[in-house]
């Protein structure tokens, strides 16, 4: 949730509808994942949900975790980073200062929520530029879409 509240557009949406802000963040990260070429896991606190069980879901191409009752997202991330630091190169995006120190101590890389947003924006701009360039280079020609019969008619004048 600290990412949601660190990004202006998501914060504004969360004031209206927190679920919509969560879904928007999930969509943004899902679109970012192929550009990043790494696995993305998004962790949400559900520690205040009475009787809540930890739940892991696939959302398009990212993994979404809802923690169980009495487990914060920070605790889940810390434990995951510590247990898997030898198996994966882990980068955690958080703006929580205390969590940043703990994550570094667990051997994970760190991005602030602002740095994550900048990385996503740069990746989207690069993709847009590449798309525009490829569109400009692939000009459609009338002859490419005409049938042989129509081409002959045009040639006859």
Secondary structure, DSSP 8 states (H G I E B T S, - for coil): -HHHHHSHHHHHHHHH-HHHHHHHHHHHHHHHHHHHTS--EEEE--TTSTT---EEEEETTEEEEE--TT--HHHHHHHHHHHHTTTS--EEE---HHHHHHHHHTT-EEE-HHHHHHHHHHHHHHHHHHHHHHHHHS---HHHHS-HHHHHHHHH-
